Structure formats: C-alpha cells, structure tokens
Amino acid sequence: MKPLEYKDIMPRVALENLKLIEVEDLIGLIGKDLESIRCVLAGSPYGEHISALSVDRMDSVSLEAALLQNYAETLKKLVRFSSGSIRKLLLAFLKRFEVSNVKTLLRAVKGKITVDEAMRHIVPVGFLDTNRCRAILAESKSIADVINSLADLEYGLIIKNVPNKHKKIEDLLQLETALDKAIYEEILESAERLKGVDKKIARDVLGIELDTLNVRIILKCKALGVSQELIKDYLMPTVLFNEKTLEETIKATTAKAAISCLLIVAETGNVVYKNIFTQLLRECDAPLSRLEAILDKAPLKMSLYMLKEYARYYNIGFVLAFLNLKWVEIKNLRCIIKGAERRSPPSQVRKLLTLPSEL
Amino acid sequence: MSAERVEVHPTRLELLRLRRRKALAEGIADILQKDLDTLIVALIEHKQRANALRTRLYESLNTAYSLFIETEMIIGTMKAREISSSAPLIKFSVEVSSIPGVLGIPFPSFNCAKEENAVLKPRFNLIETPIQLNETVSKIEEALNFIVKLAELTAVIREILEILALKRRQINRIRFKIIPQLDATIRYVELILEEIERQDAIRVRVLQRKRKERAVKSV
C-alpha cells in the first residue's frame, strides 16, 4: 500500500461513489414506463449518455448501451487518475469491455447480425473503437475472418490457437472460454503485482468472483449433463478452490455433495466464503437460478466486507467496492428497464435485483 | 316428393328380391350409423385431447417467454440477443408414419426427432448466461413437441371429419334414396301383382259362368 498512489484516484472514486443512485430511488423506478425511467436517468450521472440518445429510437437496447458506456467512461476516468499497479489492475478491468466487444464481433458474424445492429452492442474501448469494429464486421464473412482481422491484438492470438486445439472453428464457446480465461488470468496477475493489504484485498475480492464463477460453471454443467472431462475445459483460473477441490466437486453425484465439498475449503477462507457456501448448502435443493443468484452476490458481499475490515481510504478495497457497486447498479437498472419494456410484474423485477442493503 | 322406382319385371320373384334388398340396405344403414357414432365419440375424445394439449402448449410457451424475459433482465437485451442468434442450432425433423386408429382407419402419426450430438456440450457461454436461458430452451423444446403432437391430433381430427362426412353421405343415400326407391318399386310391383290377381279372379269367374251356361245348355 502506497498512499501516494491513491492521492489522485481516491477523491475521484469518492466523488463517483457519491453519484451512485440511492436504493430507494432505484426501487422507485420499478413499475414505471420506459419514458419515465429515461427522464429520471437523464437527471442522474447517466444523463450525459442518455441525453445523446435519439428519443425516436428509445428502447432497452439503447438505454442499456448508454449505461454500459457510462461504466466504461467511469473506468477510463479512474485509469487516468491512477498510477502504478492500481492503473495496471484497472486497465485489466477495462479489457473486459474489449473482450466483450471481441465476443460481440464473433457472435455477430456467426449469428449473421447486421453491421448496424451489431454496432449497437459494441462499447468502444481501447483498440476496438467504433471504426475498427465496423470495419471488421463489414469485411468478415466467417469466424476465421474475424480472427484474422484481430491478428494484431492479443485477443487475436488467444483465439487463433483455439481452433487448432479443438479442430472446430465454428464452436464459439471454446473461443469465448479462451478469451475469458485470458482476461481473468491477466486481472489476477495484476492483483498479484499489488503489495501488502492491497494484494490481500484484491486477491480476496477477485478470488471470490472467480471461485463463484467456477462453482456456477460446475453446477450448470452438471445440471445439463455435460461430461466430467469436458467441464474441466470450461473452468476459469482458480484461487481458493484449487483444481483438486474442483475436481472432487465435479465428481460429486449431487449438488449437496458438491457444495459440502466446497464448504470444507470455504471454511479455511474468510467469513464471506463461509457465509456464501453455508447459505448455498442450506438452499441446495432450491432451483439452480436461486443458487446462481446467491453466487452472483458474492463479489459485492466480499467488497463490502473488505470495506468494513480495512480502513476506508488508501487501499484498493474502496476502488474495487465502488466498481462492484457501480456494476451492480447498472445490472439493476438494466433489469428495471427491461422489466418496464416487457411490462413484467414489479414482483418479478424486484426479485432479480441485487440490493447492497439486503446483503 | 315421390321416389323414382327401379325398372324391374313386376313378378313375385322380383318382389321377394326387392324386399331382401331393402332389408339388406336397412342393415347396412344401421351398421353405418354405429360406425358414425363410434367416429363421433373418437372425434370428441381427440378434440378434448387437442384442447388439453393446447393448454399445455400455452403453459410451456408462457413459461419459456417468462424465463427468456428474466434472462434478458439479468444479462441485458443486447447479450441475450447476440448469444441466442449465435448459439449452435438444434436440428429437428418431423417423422411421419401411420398407425391403425378407430375402426381400423389408418391415422397419421407425427414424431419430433431431435438430432442428438454424440458429446453433450453446453450451447451458451457458461459465465455470461444464467440458467434461465437453458431452461427457456428446454421449455421451447417441450413446446415444439406439443406443437408436433397437436399437428398430429389436428390431422387425425381432419381424417375423422372426412370419414364422418363420407359415412353420413352413405347413410343419407341409403335412407333417403335407396330405401325409398326400393319401397316405391315394391309398392309398384305389389300393385301390379294385385291387379293381375284381380284380373285373374274376374277371368276365373267369367270362365266359371261360361262353364255353368254350357252345362245348362247341354242338359
């Protein structure tokens, strides 16, 4: 932990943190129509991006794009005000958007989505700006063309090696998994470069994200009947739950046995791990969607726990907590917007929200 | 309306033949009526099954749409759209055959055949998609099976309705054409025979009178 590294970024994070929408205001949006939500958001920190949208073409996709654009811009702003290892970690976070754009390019070509439609799904970040993405989409007729167009970027190299290994270039899942693995490895590496408490906090916050992702993958694959050997190919880098533990979990015959296996290891971690996996074990007979919802909340729970555990300023915990809170806010807004567009019952929308006050 | 009669020789033998034909026609009409009743029962049963299946289809589709909306709410419209349109396609085909149905009539049978992959693989990104998307797919597959079965029932109902119409036409033809025709012919033959009988009786009486007169003269 170097206080000097935080002198510029901390005030910026504190400022951005103050801009987060209050939970009561967020809940107040449930049940409103799309236009009312747009008006409320126009007066919020998202106003700049929402106002840029054409009122004639106002739908959930454009609102969602504006929210994601705002998140990417906020992240870019934090990168500008950061330095050293923190900057590297934030840059790795920003690369998630680039990876998301690469996946969108691949899916658009595979799914034969028109260039204009696909461009609505792109959040221009880093090397993959609007012009580059448009050019790739216009020129690519197949997955191989997209891979060749990205040859000068690290993502191009990552996905170029996948078809050779799996001999089936059309299987996007392998390409997407390779990209996800690479980006998470980079984020973990960036976290490892931090020192002292920062390293511990980052490792715990990012670790629980990866561990819960792996648990989600295993539970889902088991529910779908995917073979044990194949499940291993889809796993992300491991942190607290090492490969041996995950292998035992994969071999478990029931969800209860699998979660029990994980709880033994989770008890060696901090209290958040223990709480999450105890709750999972308690509700192991519930539908998988409920278990996924519990696992989804883990990174935010860990971030908030780290805020309580360590001093508020001059550590990475505050930055990571803000990023998680902001991401959860965007996910909640997205959920409310879609619910409004589809006229879903407020109870259904409310059920799918992740509210920090309820954690 | 008087029915047309059949051109026959008005003989006693022909009358017997006509009566036999009428009895046979009435028997056939009765058998056809029983078939018609059986077909109507089968039609009602199939209609009830189709209604039940249609209700289950709507339930499946409603659940599927609700789950897909939840998916969109969790991962966003954009992701849901691009993931759905780029996912590997599931290939289905409908196998058509026929099975013996009510009264031995061959009924069409449709079966939804899904091409199973040798290795079961996930279709969607495992970390980006919620389980609701997979549940949507399984509900849609279920709905597709219901649609195929509903198509089969509709085809069977159409088949039954066609046969019902045919049987109804046959019964009507027998009851309102053939039997009245036979009745008219029988009445005609009976009248002719009665007329011949009367003429014969008069002829006998005349002959008897002439015989008596000849006997008186000879005495």
Contacts between the chains, C-beta under 8 A, distances in Angstrom:
chain1	res1	chain2	res2	distance
A	59	B	77	8.0
A	60	B	72	7.8
A	60	B	77	4.8
A	61	B	77	5.0
A	61	B	78	5.6
A	61	B	81	7.9
A	64	B	76	5.1
A	64	B	77	6.0
A	64	B	78	5.9
A	65	B	78	7.0
A	103	B	82	7.9
A	103	B	125	7.6
A	104	B	82	5.8
A	106	B	86	7.3
A	107	B	82	4.2
A	107	B	83	6.6
A	107	B	85	7.1
A	107	B	86	3.7
A	108	B	82	6.5
A	108	B	86	7.5
A	110	B	85	7.9
A	110	B	86	4.0
A	111	B	82	6.4
A	111	B	84	7.9
A	111	B	85	3.2
A	111	B	86	3.8
A	112	B	85	7.5
A	113	B	81	7.9
A	113	B	82	6.6
A	113	B	85	6.0
A	118	B	82	7.6
A	120	B	78	6.9
A	121	B	78	4.4
A	121	B	79	7.8
A	121	B	81	7.6
A	121	B	82	5.7
A	170	B	88	7.8
A	171	B	88	7.5
A	171	B	121	7.9
A	172	B	86	5.9
A	173	B	121	7.1
A	173	B	122	6.4
A	173	B	123	7.6
A	173	B	124	7.6
A	173	B	125	6.5
A	173	B	126	7.8
A	176	B	125	5.1
A	176	B	128	7.9
A	177	B	125	7.8
A	177	B	126	7.5
A	180	B	125	7.9
A	180	B	127	6.0
A	213	B	127	5.2
A	216	B	126	7.3
A	216	B	127	6.9
A	217	B	126	4.7
A	217	B	127	6.6
A	220	B	122	7.3
A	220	B	126	5.9
A	220	B	131	5.9
A	220	B	134	7.3
A	221	B	122	6.4
A	221	B	126	7.0
A	223	B	131	6.9
A	223	B	134	7.7
A	224	B	120	7.0
A	224	B	122	5.8
A	224	B	134	6.4
A	225	B	120	5.3
A	226	B	120	5.7
A	226	B	121	6.6
A	226	B	122	6.0
A	227	B	119	6.9
A	227	B	120	6.8
A	230	B	119	7.0
A	230	B	121	6.6
A	234	B	122	7.3
A	234	B	126	5.4
A	236	B	127	7.1
A	287	B	131	7.8
A	288	B	131	4.3
A	289	B	70	7.8
A	289	B	130	6.5
A	289	B	131	5.2
A	289	B	132	5.7
A	289	B	135	7.6
A	292	B	130	5.7
A	292	B	131	5.7
A	331	B	74	7.7
A	334	B	73	7.2
A	334	B	76	5.0
A	335	B	73	4.3
A	335	B	74	6.9
A	338	B	69	7.1
A	338	B	72	5.0
A	338	B	73	4.5
A	338	B	76	7.4
A	338	B	77	6.1
A	339	B	69	7.9
A	339	B	73	5.8
A	341	B	77	7.9
A	342	B	69	4.9
A	342	B	72	7.4
A	342	B	73	8.0
A	344	B	69	5.9
A	344	B	73	7.2
A	348	B	66	7.8
A	348	B	70	7.2
A	349	B	73	7.0
A	352	B	70	6.5
A	352	B	73	5.3
A	352	B	74	6.2
